[in-house]
């Protein structure tokens, strides 16, 4: 039976319940064998933004996805120099899972910006794009077909719950001493408290 592998990338700084809910919905919507969470060490679009050290982000993500047998963590973007592009990630996942059907999970904004991505025509040749559809976003699977022929056949639209959960907002609340309970899994919250992850000192470790 052909494996169906989903790829969900991000900085996961920190991983929150929105990531987990999206992951679970993706597995059901796409009938995935499993979903790879791919933490980014050096995302090209966030090179000027301070990031929590990867040791903490990796540890938090491992804790967040533990217990779900169809969630896996991939170090594919951690064990090579950056910057990293989605096309490179997908190629390497394809090499790890030969013959598998690959689905790159993305938000609607990413679909809108797809022509600006690095080598998008190669990306859609290697995987299908699983796009999170939200009420009223008016996304069209073939919206860029003039510049990316056949795009409409490579896009799968997914209905997902509307969750306004932001890693940036979570960090802001933590730094102001406000609660983030129920926004992140309890095991992640415990890790953040134990290691003072979002204190100024921890950012330099």
Backbone as a printed PyTorch tensor [residue, N CA C, xyz], in Angstrom:
tensor([[[  0.8430,  -1.1910,   0.0000],
         [  0.0000,   0.0000,   0.0000],
         [  0.8860,   1.2530,   0.0000]],

        [[  0.5480,   2.2020,  -0.8500],
         [  1.3390,   3.4220,  -0.9640],
         [  1.2080,   4.2740,   0.2950]],

        [[  2.3450,   4.7020,   0.8310],
         [  2.3120,   5.6000,   1.9830],
         [  1.8900,   6.9990,   1.5480]],

        [[  1.1950,   7.6680,   2.4190],
         [  0.7960,   9.0540,   2.1970],
         [  1.3820,   9.8680,   3.3410]],

        [[  2.3610,  10.6970,   3.0100],
         [  3.1360,  11.4200,   4.0120],
         [  2.8140,  12.9110,   3.9430]],

        [[  2.4190,  13.4830,   5.0650],
         [  2.2080,  14.9170,   5.1520],
         [  3.4310,  15.6090,   5.7200]],

        [[  3.6710,  16.8280,   5.2810],
         [  4.8210,  17.6180,   5.7250],
         [  4.2980,  18.9430,   6.2730]],

        [[  4.5500,  19.1800,   7.5470],
         [  4.1150,  20.4290,   8.1780],
         [  5.3380,  21.1200,   8.7610]],

        [[  5.7710,  22.1710,   8.1250],
         [  6.9520,  22.8980,   8.5730],
         [  6.5920,  24.1080,   9.4080]],

        [[  7.5750,  24.6050,  10.1470],
         [  7.3650,  25.7980,  10.9430],
         [  8.4970,  26.0150,  11.9180]],

        [[  8.4900,  27.1670,  12.5590],
         [  9.4960,  27.4060,  13.5880],
         [  9.0780,  26.7620,  14.9100]],

        [[  7.7640,  26.5960,  15.1270],
         [  7.2430,  25.9760,  16.3530],
         [  7.8800,  26.6290,  17.5880]],

        [[  7.6510,  27.9320,  17.6980],
         [  8.3410,  28.7340,  18.7120],
         [  7.3370,  29.5510,  19.5340]],

        [[  6.5790,  28.8860,  20.4400],
         [  6.5920,  27.4590,  20.7690],
         [  5.5340,  26.6970,  19.9730]],

        [[  5.6060,  25.3570,  19.9890],
         [  4.5060,  24.5690,  19.4290],
         [  3.2640,  24.7520,  20.2950]],

        [[  2.0990,  24.8970,  19.6650],
         [  0.8770,  25.1300,  20.4430],
         [ -0.2310,  24.1950,  19.9750]],

        [[ -1.3740,  24.2910,  20.6430],
         [ -2.4570,  23.3550,  20.3500],
         [ -2.9930,  23.5370,  18.9350]],

        [[ -2.8640,  24.7350,  18.3830],
         [ -3.2850,  24.9480,  17.0010],
         [ -2.5140,  24.0760,  16.0320]],

        [[ -1.1950,  23.9310,  16.2570],
         [ -0.3870,  23.0500,  15.4090],
         [ -0.8900,  21.6100,  15.4920]],

        [[ -1.2250,  21.1730,  16.7010],
         [ -1.6460,  19.7850,  16.9020],
         [ -3.0220,  19.5290,  16.2870]],

        [[ -3.9250,  20.4810,  16.4360],
         [ -5.2580,  20.3280,  15.8550],
         [ -5.1630,  20.3120,  14.3310]],

        [[ -4.3610,  21.2050,  13.7860],
         [ -4.1580,  21.2160,  12.3440],
         [ -3.5850,  19.8860,  11.8760]],

        [[ -2.6150,  19.3630,  12.6260],
         [ -2.0150,  18.0900,  12.2610],
         [ -3.0340,  16.9650,  12.2430]],

        [[ -3.8910,  16.9130,  13.2580],
         [ -4.8990,  15.8480,  13.3460],
         [ -5.9210,  15.9800,  12.2240]],

        [[ -6.3550,  17.2050,  11.9330],
         [ -7.3000,  17.4220,  10.8450],
         [ -6.6710,  17.0350,   9.5030]],

        [[ -5.3970,  17.3270,   9.3290],
         [ -4.7140,  16.9950,   8.0770],
         [ -4.6570,  15.4880,   7.8650]],

        [[ -4.3680,  14.7580,   8.9330],
         [ -4.3070,  13.2950,   8.8310],
         [ -5.6450,  12.7360,   8.3640]],

        [[ -6.7340,  13.2340,   8.9360],
         [ -8.0600,  12.7460,   8.5480],
         [ -8.4280,  13.1800,   7.1340]],

        [[ -8.1980,  14.4550,   6.8310],
         [ -8.6130,  14.9930,   5.5330],
         [ -7.8580,  14.3560,   4.3740]],

        [[ -6.5960,  14.0250,   4.5930],
         [ -5.7400,  13.5140,   3.5220],
         [ -5.5090,  12.0120,   3.6120]],

        [[ -6.0710,  11.3870,   4.6440],
         [ -5.8840,   9.9570,   4.8810],
         [ -4.3900,   9.6130,   4.9170]],

        [[ -3.6540,  10.3550,   5.7550],
         [ -2.2010,  10.2090,   5.8080],
         [ -1.7880,   8.9790,   6.6050]],

        [[ -0.6980,   8.3770,   6.1510],
         [ -0.0550,   7.3290,   6.9360],
         [  0.5240,   7.9570,   8.1940]],

        [[  1.2540,   9.0450,   8.0280],
         [  1.6590,   9.8820,   9.1430],
         [  2.0640,  11.2710,   8.6600]],

        [[  2.1860,  12.1500,   9.6410],
         [  2.4930,  13.5570,   9.3730],
         [  3.8420,  13.8940,   9.9860]],

        [[  4.7160,  14.4750,   9.1860],
         [  6.0260,  14.9020,   9.6640],
         [  5.9660,  16.3690,  10.0940]],

        [[  6.3380,  16.6290,  11.3280],
         [  6.5430,  17.9950,  11.7950],
         [  8.0080,  18.3330,  11.5220]],

        [[  8.2400,  19.3750,  10.7390],
         [  9.5990,  19.7090,  10.2870],
         [  9.9930,  21.0700,  10.8560]],

        [[ 10.6670,  21.0880,  12.0070],
         [ 11.1000,  22.3790,  12.5590],
         [ 12.1750,  23.0190,  11.6860]],

        [[ 12.0380,  24.3090,  11.4610],
         [ 12.9750,  25.0430,  10.6100],
         [ 14.0850,  25.6490,  11.4520]],

        [[ 15.3090,  25.3640,  11.0750],
         [ 16.4440,  25.9630,  11.7790],
         [ 16.6890,  27.3830,  11.3080]],

        [[ 16.5140,  27.6140,   9.9960],
         [ 16.8770,  28.9050,   9.4070],
         [ 15.9120,  29.2530,   8.2880]],

        [[ 14.6300,  29.5240,   8.6030],
         [ 13.6610,  29.8150,   7.5460],
         [ 14.0200,  31.0860,   6.7980]],

        [[ 14.0430,  31.0530,   5.4500],
         [ 14.4590,  32.2260,   4.6690],
         [ 13.6390,  33.4710,   4.9360]],

        [[ 12.3290,  33.3090,   5.2260],
         [ 11.4590,  34.4670,   5.4120],
         [ 11.5000,  35.0110,   6.8310]],

        [[ 12.3080,  34.3970,   7.7250],
         [ 12.3740,  34.8690,   9.1050],
         [ 13.8150,  35.0780,   9.5600]],

        [[ 14.7090,  35.3590,   8.6220],
         [ 16.1200,  35.4630,   8.9800],
         [ 16.4220,  36.6950,   9.8180]],

        [[ 15.5620,  37.6920,   9.7710],
         [ 15.8040,  38.9060,  10.5600],
         [ 15.0190,  38.9160,  11.8690]],

        [[ 14.4190,  37.7800,  12.2050],
         [ 13.6040,  37.6850,  13.4100],
         [ 14.2970,  36.7930,  14.4330]],

        [[ 14.3510,  37.2410,  15.6680],
         [ 14.9830,  36.4400,  16.7180],
         [ 14.2060,  35.1530,  16.9280]],

        [[ 14.9230,  34.0470,  17.0400],
         [ 14.2980,  32.7530,  17.2520],
         [ 14.8580,  32.1130,  18.5120]],

        [[ 14.0210,  31.3500,  19.2010],
         [ 14.4750,  30.5860,  20.3510],
         [ 15.4530,  29.5250,  19.8680]],

        [[ 16.5350,  29.2590,  20.6170],
         [ 17.5020,  28.2420,  20.1870],
         [ 16.8190,  26.9260,  19.8270]],

        [[ 17.3270,  26.2880,  18.8000],
         [ 16.6990,  25.0820,  18.2760],
         [ 16.6510,  23.9630,  19.3080]],

        [[ 17.5940,  23.9320,  20.2460],
         [ 17.5610,  22.8830,  21.2590],
         [ 16.2530,  22.9260,  22.0480]],

        [[ 15.7970,  24.1370,  22.3870],
         [ 14.5360,  24.2810,  23.1140],
         [ 13.3400,  24.0050,  22.2020]],

        [[ 13.3590,  24.5380,  20.9980],
         [ 12.2270,  24.3340,  20.0920],
         [ 12.0490,  22.8530,  19.7660]],

        [[ 13.1680,  22.1610,  19.5860],
         [ 13.1160,  20.7340,  19.2800],
         [ 12.5790,  19.9410,  20.4700]],

        [[ 13.0580,  20.2570,  21.6590],
         [ 12.5980,  19.5510,  22.8550],
         [ 11.1060,  19.7830,  23.0800]],

        [[ 10.6390,  21.0180,  22.8990],
         [  9.2230,  21.3150,  23.0930],
         [  8.3530,  20.5900,  22.0710]],

        [[  8.8290,  20.5390,  20.8220],
         [  8.0460,  19.8760,  19.7750],
         [  7.9610,  18.3730,  20.0250]],

        [[  9.0710,  17.7750,  20.4630],
         [  9.0490,  16.3460,  20.7920],
         [  7.9970,  16.0540,  21.8570]],

        [[  7.9570,  16.9100,  22.8730],
         [  6.9770,  16.7290,  23.9340],
         [  5.5490,  16.9170,  23.4130]],

        [[  5.3670,  17.9220,  22.5700],
         [  4.0240,  18.2580,  22.0900],
         [  3.4070,  17.1290,  21.2750]],

        [[  4.2030,  16.4530,  20.4570],
         [  3.6360,  15.4370,  19.5600],
         [  3.7180,  14.0300,  20.1320]],

        [[  4.3040,  13.8900,  21.3040],
         [  4.4160,  12.5610,  21.9040],
         [  3.0230,  12.0150,  22.1970]],

        [[  2.8650,  10.7250,  22.0180],
         [  1.5820,  10.1070,  22.3100],
         [  0.6900,   9.9410,  21.0950]],

        [[  1.0100,  10.6030,  19.9810],
         [  0.2370,  10.4210,  18.7510],
         [  1.0910,   9.5970,  17.7840]],

        [[  0.6850,   8.3740,  17.5330],
         [  1.5120,   7.4540,  16.7520],
         [  1.6390,   7.8480,  15.2830]],

        [[  0.7780,   8.7460,  14.8200],
         [  0.8760,   9.1810,  13.4190],
         [  1.5670,  10.5350,  13.2740]],

        [[  2.0350,  11.0980,  14.3700],
         [  2.8690,  12.2940,  14.3330],
         [  4.3320,  11.8710,  14.4350]],

        [[  5.1730,  12.4030,  13.5700],
         [  6.6100,  12.1450,  13.6240],
         [  7.3650,  13.4600,  13.5300]],

        [[  8.5310,  13.5000,  14.1160],
         [  9.3900,  14.6760,  14.0220],
         [ 10.5100,  14.3980,  13.0280]],

        [[ 10.7530,  15.3240,  12.1350],
         [ 11.8240,  15.1850,  11.1580],
         [ 12.8910,  16.2480,  11.3980]],

        [[ 14.1450,  15.8090,  11.4090],
         [ 15.2770,  16.7330,  11.5860],
         [ 15.8480,  17.1880,  10.2380]],

        [[ 15.1000,  16.9930,   9.1930],
         [ 15.6270,  17.1750,   7.8420],
         [ 16.1650,  18.5830,   7.5970]],

        [[ 15.5750,  19.5880,   8.2460],
         [ 16.0360,  20.9670,   8.0760],
         [ 17.0070,  21.3960,   9.1700]],

        [[ 17.3140,  20.4800,  10.0790],
         [ 18.2200,  20.8140,  11.1750],
         [ 19.6360,  20.3160,  10.9270]],

        [[ 19.7610,  19.2440,  10.1790],
         [ 21.0500,  18.5860,  10.0200],
         [ 21.7490,  18.9740,   8.7200]],

        [[ 21.4280,  20.1640,   8.2140],
         [ 22.1020,  20.6700,   7.0130],
         [ 22.1390,  22.1920,   7.0980]],

        [[ 23.1080,  22.8100,   6.4320],
         [ 23.2140,  24.2680,   6.5020],
         [ 22.0530,  24.9500,   5.7810]],

        [[ 21.6980,  26.1320,   6.2400],
         [ 20.6070,  26.8870,   5.6190],
         [ 21.1370,  27.9650,   4.7050]],

        [[ 20.2410,  28.8040,   4.1840],
         [ 18.7950,  28.7530,   4.4310],
         [ 18.1270,  27.5810,   3.7210]],

        [[ 16.9470,  27.2050,   4.1960],
         [ 16.2460,  26.0500,   3.6850],
         [ 15.0040,  26.4780,   2.9140]],

        [[ 14.7550,  25.8040,   1.8190],
         [ 13.5850,  26.0820,   1.0090],
         [ 12.6940,  24.8460,   0.9650]],

        [[ 11.4010,  25.0640,   0.7750],
         [ 10.4390,  23.9660,   0.7950],
         [ 10.7580,  22.9080,  -0.2510]],

        [[ 11.2180,  23.3240,  -1.4240],
         [ 11.5380,  22.3650,  -2.4790],
         [ 12.6260,  21.3970,  -2.0260]],

        [[ 13.6170,  21.8990,  -1.2930],
         [ 14.6940,  21.0310,  -0.8050],
         [ 14.1700,  20.0540,   0.2440]],

        [[ 13.3200,  20.5550,   1.1400],
         [ 12.7340,  19.7040,   2.1720],
         [ 11.9360,  18.5670,   1.5450]],

        [[ 11.0930,  18.8960,   0.5690],
         [ 10.2490,  17.8910,  -0.0770],
         [ 11.1030,  16.8550,  -0.8100]],

        [[ 12.1510,  17.3060,  -1.4730],
         [ 13.0360,  16.3630,  -2.1640],
         [ 13.6410,  15.3670,  -1.1860]],

        [[ 14.0770,  15.8470,  -0.0410],
         [ 14.7170,  14.9700,   0.9330],
         [ 13.7090,  14.0250,   1.5840]],

        [[ 12.5020,  14.4980,   1.8300],
         [ 11.4680,  13.6050,   2.3550],
         [ 11.1450,  12.5240,   1.3250]],

        [[ 11.0760,  12.9230,   0.0600],
         [ 10.8220,  11.9530,  -0.9950],
         [ 11.8960,  10.8820,  -1.0750]],

        [[ 13.1370,  11.2760,  -0.8250],
         [ 14.2330,  10.3080,  -0.8290],
         [ 14.1250,   9.3520,   0.3610]],

        [[ 13.6190,   9.8460,   1.4800],
         [ 13.4540,   9.0030,   2.6670],
         [ 12.2810,   8.0300,   2.5310]],

        [[ 11.2630,   8.4480,   1.7640],
         [ 10.0620,   7.6290,   1.5950],
         [  9.8010,   7.4120,   0.1020]],

        [[ 10.6440,   6.6230,  -0.5640],
         [ 10.4870,   6.4260,  -2.0100],
         [  9.1260,   5.8230,  -2.3480]],

        [[  8.4910,   6.4080,  -3.3490],
         [  7.1930,   5.9200,  -3.7920],
         [  6.0140,   6.4620,  -3.0180]],

        [[  6.2640,   7.2130,  -1.9540],
         [  5.1700,   7.7500,  -1.1470],
         [  4.5130,   8.9370,  -1.8490]],

        [[  3.2280,   9.1340,  -1.5730],
         [  2.5430,  10.3400,  -2.0020],
         [  2.8080,  11.4090,  -0.9560]],

        [[  3.2970,  12.5600,  -1.3820],
         [  3.6770,  13.6220,  -0.4540],
         [  2.6770,  14.7690,  -0.5050]],

        [[  2.3500,  15.2810,   0.6810],
         [  1.4300,  16.4120,   0.8140],
         [  2.0930,  17.4840,   1.6660]],

        [[  2.2560,  18.6560,   1.0850],
         [  2.8680,  19.7740,   1.7960],
         [  1.7520,  20.6430,   2.3640]],

        [[  1.6360,  20.6610,   3.6920],
         [  0.5410,  21.3620,   4.3580],
         [  0.8900,  22.8450,   4.4990]],

        [[ -0.0210,  23.7040,   4.0620],
         [  0.2400,  25.1500,   4.0910],
         [ -1.0440,  25.9170,   4.3590]],

        [[ -0.8870,  27.1760,   4.7060],
         [ -2.0210,  28.0630,   4.9040],
         [ -2.4240,  28.7460,   3.6090]],

        [[ -3.5850,  29.3740,   3.6400],
         [ -4.0740,  30.0610,   2.4560],
         [ -3.1670,  31.1760,   1.9860]],

        [[ -2.5360,  31.8830,   2.9240],
         [ -1.6330,  32.9660,   2.5470],
         [ -0.4570,  32.4310,   1.7440]],

        [[ -0.0040,  31.2330,   2.0800],
         [  1.1120,  30.6300,   1.3460],
         [  0.7080,  30.3170,  -0.0900]],

        [[ -0.5310,  29.8440,  -0.2730],
         [ -0.9970,  29.5890,  -1.6420],
         [ -1.0460,  30.8820,  -2.4360]],

        [[ -1.5170,  31.9510,  -1.8060],
         [ -1.5700,  33.2360,  -2.5130],
         [ -0.1810,  33.7000,  -2.9450]],

        [[  0.8280,  33.4100,  -2.1160],
         [  2.1890,  33.8710,  -2.4000],
         [  3.0100,  32.8580,  -3.1850]],

        [[  2.4220,  31.7490,  -3.5720],
         [  3.1780,  30.6430,  -4.1540],
         [  4.0900,  31.0420,  -5.3190]],

        [[  3.6580,  31.9000,  -6.2530],
         [  4.5650,  32.2610,  -7.3560],
         [  5.8660,  32.9230,  -6.8980]],

        [[  5.8770,  33.4790,  -5.6830],
         [  7.0790,  34.1300,  -5.1600],
         [  8.0130,  33.1360,  -4.4610]],

        [[  7.5670,  31.9050,  -4.2820],
         [  8.3760,  30.9060,  -3.5930],
         [  9.5620,  30.4810,  -4.4650]],

        [[ 10.5030,  29.8290,  -3.8400],
         [ 11.6850,  29.3260,  -4.5310],
         [ 11.3150,  28.0900,  -5.3550]],

        [[ 11.4120,  28.1960,  -6.6760],
         [ 11.1600,  27.1030,  -7.6160],
         [  9.8070,  26.4140,  -7.3780]],

        [[  8.7160,  27.1820,  -7.4080],
         [  7.4040,  26.6070,  -7.1150],
         [  6.9590,  25.5570,  -8.1230]],

        [[  7.3880,  25.6980,  -9.3840],
         [  6.9740,  24.7170, -10.3930],
         [  7.5320,  23.3270, -10.0760]],

        [[  8.7460,  23.2840,  -9.5120],
         [  9.3150,  21.9990,  -9.1110],
         [  8.5950,  21.4490,  -7.8840]],

        [[  8.2160,  22.3410,  -6.9880],
         [  7.5380,  21.9200,  -5.7620],
         [  6.2360,  21.1950,  -6.0900]],

        [[  5.4120,  21.7770,  -6.9640],
         [  4.1230,  21.1530,  -7.2560],
         [  4.2720,  19.9080,  -8.1080]],

        [[  5.4300,  19.7280,  -8.7300],
         [  5.6720,  18.4870,  -9.4630],
         [  5.9970,  17.3350,  -8.5210]],

        [[  6.5350,  17.6580,  -7.3430],
         [  6.9820,  16.6300,  -6.4060],
         [  5.9480,  16.2800,  -5.3470]],

        [[  5.0100,  17.1940,  -5.0700],
         [  4.0350,  16.9350,  -4.0050],
         [  2.7420,  17.6660,  -4.3190]],

        [[  1.7090,  17.2740,  -3.5970],
         [  0.4620,  18.0320,  -3.6450],
         [  0.4720,  19.0510,  -2.5080]],

        [[ -0.1990,  20.1570,  -2.7170],
         [ -0.2880,  21.1980,  -1.7050],
         [ -1.6120,  21.0490,  -0.9700]],

        [[ -1.5340,  20.7750,   0.3230],
         [ -2.7280,  20.6560,   1.1540],
         [ -2.9540,  22.0020,   1.8200]],

        [[ -3.9580,  22.7170,   1.3560],
         [ -4.1600,  24.1100,   1.7530],
         [ -5.3150,  24.2220,   2.7460]],

        [[ -5.0330,  24.8550,   3.8740],
         [ -6.0570,  25.0750,   4.8890],
         [ -7.0090,  26.1710,   4.4350]],

        [[ -8.2480,  25.7970,   4.2400],
         [ -9.2570,  26.7650,   3.8110],
         [-10.0130,  27.2760,   5.0310]],

        [[-10.1970,  28.5910,   5.0800],
         [-10.9270,  29.2040,   6.1830],
         [-12.1460,  29.9150,   5.6240]],

        [[-13.1960,  30.0740,   6.4260],
         [-14.4250,  30.7120,   5.9310],
         [-14.1520,  32.0800,   5.3210]],

        [[-14.6610,  32.2710,   4.1060],
         [-14.5700,  33.5710,   3.4650],
         [-13.2430,  33.9150,   2.8320]],

        [[-12.3140,  32.9440,   2.7290],
         [-10.9970,  33.3030,   2.1780],
         [-10.9680,  33.3080,   0.6520]],

        [[-12.0050,  32.7520,   0.0070],
         [-12.1360,  32.8200,  -1.4540],
         [-10.9050,  32.3060,  -2.1980]],

        [[-10.3150,  31.2330,  -1.6930],
         [ -9.1650,  30.6610,  -2.3690],
         [ -9.6030,  29.8220,  -3.5590]],

        [[ -8.8290,  29.8920,  -4.6280],
         [ -9.1010,  29.1210,  -5.8350],
         [ -7.8910,  28.2350,  -6.1080]],

        [[ -8.0660,  26.9000,  -6.1620],
         [ -6.9230,  26.0160,  -6.3990],
         [ -6.1290,  26.3540,  -7.6530]],

        [[ -6.8010,  26.9300,  -8.6400],
         [ -6.0990,  27.2540,  -9.8820],
         [ -5.7640,  28.7230, -10.0190]],

        [[ -5.6840,  29.4390,  -8.8950],
         [ -5.5430,  30.8900,  -8.9450],
         [ -4.2500,  31.3590,  -9.6160]],

        [[ -3.2340,  30.5080,  -9.6750],
         [ -1.9740,  30.8870, -10.3090],
         [ -1.6570,  30.0200, -11.5370]],

        [[ -2.6790,  29.4060, -12.1190],
         [ -2.4390,  28.4710, -13.2170],
         [ -1.8000,  29.1330, -14.4350]],

        [[ -1.9840,  30.4470, -14.5730],
         [ -1.3710,  31.1410, -15.7100],
         [  0.1450,  31.0800, -15.6460]],

        [[  0.6970,  31.1120, -14.4340],
         [  2.1570,  31.0630, -14.2780],
         [  2.6280,  29.6950, -13.7930]],

        [[  1.7060,  28.9100, -13.2290],
         [  2.0360,  27.5550, -12.7630],
         [  1.0120,  26.5950, -13.3710]],

        [[  1.2000,  26.2250, -14.6380],
         [  0.2250,  25.3700, -15.3320],
         [ -0.0250,  24.0650, -14.5750]],

        [[ -1.2980,  23.6970, -14.4930],
         [ -1.6750,  22.4550, -13.8310],
         [ -1.7840,  22.5560, -12.3230]],

        [[ -1.6430,  23.7620, -11.7700],
         [ -1.6710,  23.9290, -10.3180],
         [ -2.9570,  23.3770,  -9.7120]],

        [[ -4.0860,  23.5930, -10.4040],
         [ -5.3730,  23.1830,  -9.8370],
         [ -5.4430,  21.6840,  -9.5760]],

        [[ -4.6240,  20.8990, -10.3100],
         [ -4.6150,  19.4440, -10.1010],
         [ -3.6870,  19.0310,  -8.9660]],

        [[ -2.9260,  19.9800,  -8.4420],
         [ -1.9460,  19.6720,  -7.4020],
         [ -2.3250,  20.2720,  -6.0500]],

        [[ -3.5010,  20.8660,  -5.9710],
         [ -3.9480,  21.5100,  -4.7300],
         [ -5.1300,  20.7430,  -4.1500]],

        [[ -5.0330,  20.4350,  -2.8550],
         [ -6.1340,  19.8200,  -2.1220],
         [ -6.5680,  20.8130,  -1.0470]],

        [[ -7.8180,  21.2150,  -1.0780],
         [ -8.3190,  22.1680,  -0.1070],
         [ -8.8300,  21.4240,   1.1240]],

        [[ -8.4920,  21.9240,   2.3120],
         [ -8.9240,  21.3170,   3.5700],
         [ -9.7030,  22.3300,   4.3940]],

        [[-10.8400,  21.9040,   4.9040],
         [-11.5920,  22.7350,   5.8480],
         [-11.0460,  22.4840,   7.2490]],

        [[-10.5870,  23.5230,   7.8980],
         [-10.0150,  23.3970,   9.2360],
         [-10.6960,  24.3750,  10.1780]],

        [[-10.6720,  24.1100,  11.4780],
         [-11.3050,  25.0310,  12.4260],
         [-10.5930,  26.3770,  12.4630]],

        [[-11.3390,  27.4170,  12.7380],
         [-10.7640,  28.7570,  12.8450],
         [-10.1730,  28.9070,  14.2410]],

        [[ -8.8590,  28.9180,  14.3100],
         [ -8.1630,  29.0380,  15.5910],
         [ -7.1960,  30.2120,  15.5160]],

        [[ -7.4970,  31.2580,  16.2340],
         [ -6.6300,  32.4320,  16.2220],
         [ -5.5820,  32.2800,  17.3280]],

        [[ -4.6910,  31.3190,  17.1380],
         [ -3.6280,  31.0770,  18.1130],
         [ -2.3010,  31.4030,  17.4480]],

        [[ -1.5420,  32.2750,  18.0570],
         [ -0.2960,  32.7590,  17.4750],
         [  0.8630,  32.4820,  18.4190]],

        [[  1.9300,  31.8940,  17.8900],
         [  3.1260,  31.6910,  18.7120],
         [  3.6640,  33.0170,  19.2230]],

        [[  3.5960,  34.0580,  18.3920],
         [  4.0780,  35.3760,  18.8050],
         [  3.2890,  35.9010,  19.9920]],

        [[  1.9740,  35.7470,  19.9490],
         [  1.1290,  36.1990,  21.0500],
         [  1.3990,  35.3860,  22.3170]],

        [[  1.6380,  34.0930,  22.1500],
         [  1.9550,  33.2420,  23.3040],
         [  3.2300,  33.7260,  23.9740]],

        [[  4.2550,  34.0160,  23.1790],
         [  5.5250,  34.5020,  23.7360],
         [  5.3210,  35.8390,  24.4400]],

        [[  4.5330,  36.7260,  23.8200],
         [  4.2620,  38.0280,  24.4530],
         [  3.5800,  37.8520,  25.8040]],

        [[  2.6360,  36.9390,  25.8810],
         [  1.9370,  36.7090,  27.1430],
         [  2.9040,  36.1540,  28.1920]],

        [[  3.7520,  35.2250,  27.7870],
         [  4.7270,  34.6540,  28.7200],
         [  5.6530,  35.7350,  29.2760]],

        [[  6.1010,  36.6200,  28.4140],
         [  7.0480,  37.6500,  28.8460],
         [  6.3870,  38.7300,  29.6970]],

        [[  5.0580,  38.7600,  29.6670],
         [  4.3310,  39.7000,  30.5360],
         [  3.7290,  38.9880,  31.7440]],

        [[  4.1560,  37.7530,  31.9680],
         [  3.6910,  37.0220,  33.1330],
         [  2.2430,  36.5870,  33.0650]],

        [[  1.6890,  36.4960,  31.8390],
         [  0.2930,  36.1110,  31.6710],
         [  0.1760,  34.6180,  31.3590]],

        [[ -0.9630,  34.0520,  31.6520],
         [ -1.1730,  32.6150,  31.4650],
         [ -1.2940,  32.2470,  29.9840]],

        [[ -0.7020,  31.1080,  29.6280],
         [ -0.9020,  30.5270,  28.2970],
         [ -1.4580,  29.1110,  28.4370]],

        [[ -2.0110,  28.8280,  29.6020],
         [ -2.6140,  27.5150,  29.8120],
         [ -3.7230,  27.2930,  28.7820]],

        [[ -3.7820,  26.0760,  28.2520],
         [ -4.7150,  25.6370,  27.2140],
         [ -4.3200,  26.1240,  25.8220]],

        [[ -3.3460,  27.0270,  25.7190],
         [ -2.8350,  27.4240,  24.4020],
         [ -1.6940,  26.5170,  23.9650]],

        [[ -0.9590,  25.9930,  24.9280],
         [  0.1010,  25.0300,  24.6400],
         [ -0.1690,  23.7770,  25.4660]],

        [[  0.2970,  22.6060,  24.9970],
         [  0.1050,  21.3900,  25.7950],
         [  0.7610,  21.5430,  27.1630]],

        [[  0.1990,  20.8640,  28.1540],
         [  0.7130,  20.9800,  29.5160],
         [  2.1950,  20.6060,  29.6080]],

        [[  2.6150,  19.5770,  28.8410],
         [  4.0210,  19.1650,  28.9110],
         [  4.9440,  20.2530,  28.3780]],

        [[  4.4740,  21.0040,  27.4010],
         [  5.2660,  22.1160,  26.8620],
         [  5.3000,  23.2610,  27.8660]],

        [[  4.1680,  23.5210,  28.4870],
         [  4.1090,  24.5780,  29.4940],
         [  5.0510,  24.2770,  30.6500]],

        [[  5.1070,  23.0160,  31.0490],
         [  6.0160,  22.6080,  32.1240],
         [  7.4710,  22.8120,  31.7050]],

        [[  7.7940,  22.4690,  30.4620],
         [  9.1610,  22.6500,  29.9590],
         [  9.5350,  24.1290,  29.9340]],

        [[  8.6290,  24.9630,  29.4480],
         [  8.8920,  26.4020,  29.3750],
         [  9.1920,  26.9590,  30.7620]],

        [[  8.4000,  26.5420,  31.7460],
         [  8.6050,  27.0270,  33.1140],
         [  9.9100,  26.5100,  33.7080]],

        [[ 10.2060,  25.2460,  33.4460],
         [ 11.4040,  24.6350,  34.0370],
         [ 12.6830,  25.2630,  33.5060]],

        [[ 12.6940,  25.5680,  32.2110],
         [ 13.9170,  26.0880,  31.5960],
         [ 13.8780,  27.5920,  31.3540]],

        [[ 12.7980,  28.2460,  31.7430],
         [ 12.7050,  29.6860,  31.5260],
         [ 12.9180,  30.0520,  30.0720]],

        [[ 12.2970,  29.2850,  29.1810],
         [ 12.6170,  29.3730,  27.7500],
         [ 12.4770,  30.7850,  27.2020]],

        [[ 11.4460,  31.4900,  27.6140],
         [ 11.2200,  32.8110,  27.0170],
         [ 11.6480,  33.9490,  27.9220]],

        [[ 12.5760,  33.6460,  28.8280],
         [ 13.2540,  34.7080,  29.5570],
         [ 14.4050,  35.2040,  28.6860]],

        [[ 14.8860,  36.3980,  28.9440],
         [ 15.9730,  36.9620,  28.1410],
         [ 17.2140,  36.1010,  28.2100]],

        [[ 17.4860,  35.5310,  29.3810],
         [ 18.6910,  34.7190,  29.5380],
         [ 18.6360,  33.4670,  28.6700]],

        [[ 17.4620,  32.8350,  28.6190],
         [ 17.3390,  31.6010,  27.8580],
         [ 17.5190,  31.8380,  26.3720]],

        [[ 17.1790,  33.0260,  25.8850],
         [ 17.2980,  33.3160,  24.4600],
         [ 18.7490,  33.3160,  23.9960]],

        [[ 19.6840,  33.4560,  24.9160],
         [ 21.0810,  33.5080,  24.5280],
         [ 21.7940,  32.1620,  24.6820]],

        [[ 21.0670,  31.1300,  25.0840],
         [ 21.6710,  29.8180,  25.2880],
         [ 21.6380,  29.0070,  24.0180]]])
